[in-house]
Amino acid sequence: MGTIITKHGEKKDLAALFEVSLVTIRRALNDVSKSELAKRIRKAAIERGGAEQPDKGKASPPQCQQK
């Protein structure tokens, strides 16, 4: 999974909705935390208009041929 991008102010609204800190929201949306709470936060963010951005660092590097 990738990072979930939200509109301005949405992280604060999610923090109030779930009664958690902004750090918890950030960790959930950046896919750092894999807890059940993080999954619920990610789902709510998408339902509220957030968009998932694919991971940039997960692609495999190009393979070089050796002579």
The first five atom37 places (N, CA, C, CB, O) and aatype in JSON, in Angstrom:
{
  "aatype": [12, 7, 16, 9, 9, 16, 11, 8, 7, 6, 11, 11, 3, 10, 0, 0, 10, 13, 6, 19, 15, 10, 19, 16, 9, 1, 1, 0, 10, 2, 3, 19, 15, 11, 15, 6, 10, 0, 11, 1, 9, 1, 11, 0, 0, 9, 6, 1, 7, 7, 0, 6, 5, 14, 3, 11, 7, 11, 0, 15, 14, 14, 5, 4, 5, 5, 11],
  "atom_mask": [
    [1, 1, 1, 1, 1],
    [1, 1, 1, 0, 1],
    [1, 1, 1, 1, 1],
    [1, 1, 1, 1, 1],
    [1, 1, 1, 1, 1],
    [1, 1, 1, 1, 1],
    [1, 1, 1, 1, 1],
    [1, 1, 1, 1, 1],
    [1, 1, 1, 0, 1],
    [1, 1, 1, 1, 1],
    [1, 1, 1, 1, 1],
    [1, 1, 1, 1, 1],
    [1, 1, 1, 1, 1],
    [1, 1, 1, 1, 1],
    [1, 1, 1, 1, 1],
    [1, 1, 1, 1, 1],
    [1, 1, 1, 1, 1],
    [1, 1, 1, 1, 1],
    [1, 1, 1, 1, 1],
    [1, 1, 1, 1, 1],
    [1, 1, 1, 1, 1],
    [1, 1, 1, 1, 1],
    [1, 1, 1, 1, 1],
    [1, 1, 1, 1, 1],
    [1, 1, 1, 1, 1],
    [1, 1, 1, 1, 1],
    [1, 1, 1, 1, 1],
    [1, 1, 1, 1, 1],
    [1, 1, 1, 1, 1],
    [1, 1, 1, 1, 1],
    [1, 1, 1, 1, 1],
    [1, 1, 1, 1, 1],
    [1, 1, 1, 1, 1],
    [1, 1, 1, 1, 1],
    [1, 1, 1, 1, 1],
    [1, 1, 1, 1, 1],
    [1, 1, 1, 1, 1],
    [1, 1, 1, 1, 1],
    [1, 1, 1, 1, 1],
    [1, 1, 1, 1, 1],
    [1, 1, 1, 1, 1],
    [1, 1, 1, 1, 1],
    [1, 1, 1, 1, 1],
    [1, 1, 1, 1, 1],
    [1, 1, 1, 1, 1],
    [1, 1, 1, 1, 1],
    [1, 1, 1, 1, 1],
    [1, 1, 1, 1, 1],
    [1, 1, 1, 0, 1],
    [1, 1, 1, 0, 1],
    [1, 1, 1, 1, 1],
    [1, 1, 1, 1, 1],
    [1, 1, 1, 1, 1],
    [1, 1, 1, 1, 1],
    [1, 1, 1, 1, 1],
    [1, 1, 1, 1, 1],
    [1, 1, 1, 0, 1],
    [1, 1, 1, 1, 1],
    [1, 1, 1, 1, 1],
    [1, 1, 1, 1, 1],
    [1, 1, 1, 1, 1],
    [1, 1, 1, 1, 1],
    [1, 1, 1, 1, 1],
    [1, 1, 1, 1, 1],
    [1, 1, 1, 1, 1],
    [1, 1, 1, 1, 1],
    [1, 1, 1, 1, 1]
  ],
  "atom_positions": [
    [[0.84, -1.18, 0.0], [0.0, 0.0, 0.0], [0.88, 1.24, 0.0], [-0.95, 0.0, 1.21], [2.05, 1.19, 0.38]],
    [[0.3, 2.32, -0.43], [1.04, 3.57, -0.48], [0.48, 4.59, 0.5], [0.0, 0.0, 0.0], [-0.37, 4.28, 1.34]],
    [[0.98, 5.78, 0.38], [0.53, 6.89, 1.2], [-0.84, 7.36, 0.75], [1.54, 8.05, 1.15], [-1.15, 7.34, -0.45]],
    [[-1.66, 7.77, 1.68], [-2.96, 8.33, 1.34], [-2.87, 9.85, 1.44], [-4.09, 7.77, 2.27], [-2.52, 10.4, 2.49]],
    [[-3.18, 10.51, 0.34], [-3.15, 11.97, 0.26], [-4.55, 12.49, 0.59], [-2.68, 12.45, -1.15], [-5.54, 12.02, 0.04]],
    [[-4.62, 13.46, 1.48], [-5.91, 14.04, 1.87], [-5.91, 15.54, 1.61], [-6.21, 13.75, 3.36], [-4.86, 16.16, 1.45]],
    [[-7.11, 16.1, 1.56], [-7.24, 17.54, 1.37], [-6.79, 18.27, 2.64], [-8.69, 17.93, 1.01], [-6.68, 17.67, 3.71]],
    [[-6.53, 19.55, 2.5], [-6.07, 20.38, 3.6], [-7.05, 20.32, 4.77], [-5.87, 21.84, 3.14], [-8.26, 20.51, 4.59]],
    [[-6.55, 20.05, 5.96], [-7.38, 20.01, 7.16], [-7.99, 18.66, 7.47], [0.0, 0.0, 0.0], [-8.55, 18.47, 8.55]],
    [[-7.9, 17.73, 6.54], [-8.55, 16.42, 6.74], [-7.87, 15.61, 7.84], [-8.53, 15.63, 5.43], [-8.55, 14.88, 8.56]],
    [[-6.56, 15.71, 7.98], [-5.86, 14.96, 9.03], [-6.37, 15.39, 10.41], [-4.33, 15.18, 8.94], [-6.59, 14.55, 11.29]],
    [[-6.57, 16.69, 10.58], [-7.09, 17.19, 11.86], [-8.5, 16.66, 12.11], [-7.09, 18.74, 11.87], [-8.83, 16.28, 13.23]],
    [[-9.32, 16.64, 11.06], [-10.68, 16.11, 11.19], [-10.67, 14.62, 11.53], [-11.48, 16.35, 9.9], [-11.46, 14.17, 12.35]],
    [[-9.77, 13.87, 10.91], [-9.66, 12.44, 11.19], [-9.2, 12.21, 12.64], [-8.69, 11.76, 10.21], [-9.69, 11.3, 13.32]],
    [[-8.25, 13.04, 13.1], [-7.77, 12.92, 14.48], [-8.91, 13.14, 15.46], [-6.63, 13.93, 14.74], [-9.02, 12.43, 16.46]],
    [[-9.76, 14.11, 15.19], [-10.91, 14.38, 16.06], [-11.92, 13.24, 15.99], [-11.59, 15.71, 15.69], [-12.47, 12.82, 17.01]],
    [[-12.16, 12.74, 14.79], [-13.12, 11.65, 14.59], [-12.71, 10.39, 15.35], [-13.26, 11.33, 13.1], [-13.54, 9.74, 15.99]],
    [[-11.42, 10.04, 15.29], [-10.93, 8.81, 15.92], [-10.39, 9.05, 17.34], [-9.84, 8.2, 15.07], [-9.99, 8.11, 18.03]],
    [[-10.37, 10.33, 17.76], [-9.87, 10.7, 19.09], [-8.44, 10.21, 19.3], [-10.77, 10.12, 20.18], [-8.11, 9.58, 20.31]],
    [[-7.59, 10.53, 18.32], [-6.17, 10.17, 18.37], [-5.35, 11.4, 18.0], [-5.85, 8.97, 17.42], [-5.9, 12.42, 17.58]],
    [[-4.03, 11.3, 18.15], [-3.15, 12.42, 17.83], [-2.91, 12.52, 16.32], [-1.81, 12.27, 18.56], [-3.18, 11.59, 15.57]],
    [[-2.41, 13.68, 15.91], [-2.05, 13.86, 14.5], [-0.91, 12.92, 14.1], [-1.64, 15.32, 14.23], [-0.83, 12.49, 12.95]],
    [[-0.05, 12.59, 15.05], [1.04, 11.65, 14.76], [0.46, 10.28, 14.39], [1.99, 11.51, 15.99], [0.93, 9.65, 13.44]],
    [[-0.55, 9.84, 15.11], [-1.2, 8.56, 14.8], [-1.81, 8.6, 13.42], [-2.28, 8.23, 15.86], [-1.7, 7.63, 12.66]],
    [[-2.47, 9.7, 13.08], [-3.07, 9.84, 11.75], [-1.99, 9.8, 10.67], [-3.89, 11.15, 11.65], [-2.12, 9.1, 9.67]],
    [[-0.92, 10.56, 10.89], [0.17, 10.6, 9.91], [0.79, 9.22, 9.7], [1.26, 11.59, 10.37], [1.05, 8.82, 8.57]],
    [[1.01, 8.49, 10.79], [1.6, 7.15, 10.68], [0.68, 6.2, 9.93], [1.91, 6.58, 12.08], [1.13, 5.36, 9.16]],
    [[-0.63, 6.35, 10.15], [-1.59, 5.5, 9.45], [-1.63, 5.84, 7.96], [-3.0, 5.65, 10.06], [-1.59, 4.95, 7.11]],
    [[-1.71, 7.13, 7.64], [-1.83, 7.54, 6.24], [-0.54, 7.32, 5.45], [-2.22, 9.0, 6.17], [-0.59, 7.15, 4.23]],
    [[0.6, 7.32, 6.14], [1.87, 7.06, 5.46], [2.2, 5.57, 5.43], [3.0, 7.81, 6.16], [3.28, 5.17, 4.98]],
    [[1.27, 4.73, 5.9], [1.41, 3.28, 5.9], [2.59, 2.8, 6.74], [1.57, 2.78, 4.48], [3.22, 1.79, 6.43]],
    [[2.89, 3.55, 7.81], [3.94, 3.14, 8.74], [3.36, 2.14, 9.74], [4.55, 4.38, 9.47], [3.99, 1.14, 10.06]],
    [[2.16, 2.44, 10.22], [1.48, 1.56, 11.16], [0.59, 0.58, 10.41], [0.65, 2.38, 12.18], [-0.08, 0.95, 9.44]],
    [[0.57, -0.66, 10.84], [-0.25, -1.71, 10.21], [-1.36, -2.19, 11.15], [0.64, -2.89, 9.8], [-1.97, -3.24, 10.89]],
    [[-1.63, -1.45, 12.22], [-2.63, -1.87, 13.2], [-4.05, -1.82, 12.63], [-2.55, -0.99, 14.45], [-4.28, -1.26, 11.56]],
    [[-4.98, -2.41, 13.36], [-6.39, -2.37, 12.95], [-6.89, -0.92, 12.93], [-7.26, -3.23, 13.89], [-7.65, -0.53, 12.04]],
    [[-6.46, -0.13, 13.91], [-6.86, 1.28, 13.94], [-6.34, 2.0, 12.69], [-6.32, 1.96, 15.22], [-7.07, 2.78, 12.08]],
    [[-5.1, 1.73, 12.32], [-4.53, 2.36, 11.12], [-5.33, 1.98, 9.88], [-3.05, 1.96, 10.95], [-5.54, 2.82, 9.0]],
    [[-5.75, 0.73, 9.81], [-6.56, 0.29, 8.66], [-7.89, 1.04, 8.61], [-6.81, -1.23, 8.72], [-8.36, 1.41, 7.54]],
    [[-8.5, 1.24, 9.79], [-9.78, 1.97, 9.84], [-9.59, 3.44, 9.46], [-10.4, 1.87, 11.25], [-10.43, 4.03, 8.78]],
    [[-8.47, 4.02, 9.91], [-8.18, 5.41, 9.56], [-7.97, 5.55, 8.06], [-6.93, 5.91, 10.32], [-8.5, 6.48, 7.44]],
    [[-7.2, 4.63, 7.46], [-6.95, 4.67, 6.02], [-8.26, 4.52, 5.24], [-5.96, 3.55, 5.61], [-8.49, 5.23, 4.26]],
    [[-9.12, 3.61, 5.68], [-10.4, 3.4, 5.0], [-11.25, 4.67, 5.08], [-11.16, 2.21, 5.62], [-11.84, 5.08, 4.08]],
    [[-11.32, 5.27, 6.26], [-12.11, 6.49, 6.43], [-11.56, 7.63, 5.57], [-12.13, 6.91, 7.91], [-12.32, 8.39, 4.99]],
    [[-10.24, 7.74, 5.5], [-9.63, 8.8, 4.7], [-10.0, 8.66, 3.23], [-8.09, 8.79, 4.86], [-10.29, 9.65, 2.56]],
    [[-10.0, 7.43, 2.72], [-10.37, 7.2, 1.32], [-11.86, 7.49, 1.12], [-10.05, 5.74, 0.9], [-12.24, 8.1, 0.12]],
    [[-12.69, 7.05, 2.05], [-14.13, 7.31, 1.96], [-14.45, 8.8, 1.99], [-14.87, 6.6, 3.09], [-15.46, 9.24, 1.44]],
    [[-13.58, 9.58, 2.64], [-13.79, 11.02, 2.76], [-13.07, 11.8, 1.66], [-13.31, 11.5, 4.13], [-12.91, 13.01, 1.77]],
    [[-12.65, 11.11, 0.61], [-12.08, 11.8, -0.55], [-10.58, 11.7, -0.71], [0.0, 0.0, 0.0], [-10.02, 12.28, -1.64]],
    [[-9.9, 10.97, 0.17], [-8.46, 10.8, 0.04], [-8.12, 9.89, -1.13], [0.0, 0.0, 0.0], [-8.96, 9.13, -1.6]],
    [[-6.89, 9.99, -1.6], [-6.45, 9.17, -2.73], [-5.14, 8.48, -2.37], [-6.28, 10.03, -4.0], [-4.24, 9.09, -1.79]],
    [[-5.05, 7.21, -2.72], [-3.83, 6.45, -2.44], [-2.79, 6.72, -3.5], [-4.13, 4.95, -2.34], [-3.07, 6.64, -4.7]],
    [[-1.59, 7.03, -3.05], [-0.45, 7.25, -3.94], [0.44, 6.02, -3.84], [0.33, 8.57, -3.57], [0.83, 5.64, -2.74]],
    [[0.76, 5.38, -4.96], [1.59, 4.17, -4.9], [2.95, 4.45, -4.27], [1.78, 3.6, -6.3], [3.49, 5.55, -4.37]],
    [[3.49, 3.42, -3.61], [4.83, 3.54, -3.03], [5.84, 3.76, -4.14], [5.2, 2.28, -2.22], [5.8, 3.1, -5.17]],
    [[6.75, 4.7, -3.91], [7.8, 4.96, -4.89], [8.99, 4.04, -4.67], [8.25, 6.43, -4.81], [9.65, 3.63, -5.63]],
    [[9.27, 3.7, -3.42], [10.46, 2.93, -3.11], [10.3, 1.42, -3.21], [0.0, 0.0, 0.0], [11.26, 0.7, -2.96]],
    [[9.13, 0.93, -3.58], [8.89, -0.51, -3.59], [9.2, -1.16, -4.93], [7.46, -0.78, -3.22], [9.19, -2.39, -5.03]],
    [[9.47, -0.37, -5.96], [9.75, -0.95, -7.27], [11.12, -1.63, -7.25], [9.7, 0.13, -8.38], [12.03, -1.18, -6.56]],
    [[11.24, -2.69, -7.99], [12.52, -3.37, -8.05], [13.46, -2.6, -8.98], [12.35, -4.84, -8.53], [13.02, -2.05, -9.99]],
    [[14.75, -2.58, -8.65], [15.7, -1.84, -9.48], [15.89, -2.52, -10.83], [17.05, -1.71, -8.75], [15.67, -3.73, -10.95]],
    [[16.29, -1.76, -11.84], [16.52, -2.37, -13.15], [17.68, -3.36, -13.08], [16.8, -1.29, -14.21], [18.64, -3.16, -12.33]],
    [[17.58, -4.4, -13.85], [18.63, -5.42, -13.86], [19.64, -5.1, -14.96], [18.02, -6.83, -14.08], [19.28, -4.89, -16.12]],
    [[20.9, -5.05, -14.59], [21.98, -4.79, -15.56], [22.54, -6.12, -16.05], [23.1, -3.91, -14.92], [22.68, -7.07, -15.28]],
    [[22.85, -6.16, -17.31], [23.46, -7.37, -17.86], [24.97, -7.26, -17.74], [23.03, -7.59, -19.34], [25.55, -6.2, -17.97]],
    [[25.58, -8.37, -17.38], [27.04, -8.39, -17.28], [27.62, -9.06, -18.5], [27.5, -9.11, -15.99], [27.02, -9.99, -19.05]],
    [[28.78, -8.6, -18.93], [29.45, -9.18, -20.1], [30.37, -10.3, -19.71], [30.24, -8.14, -20.86], [31.01, -10.91, -20.56]]
  ]
}
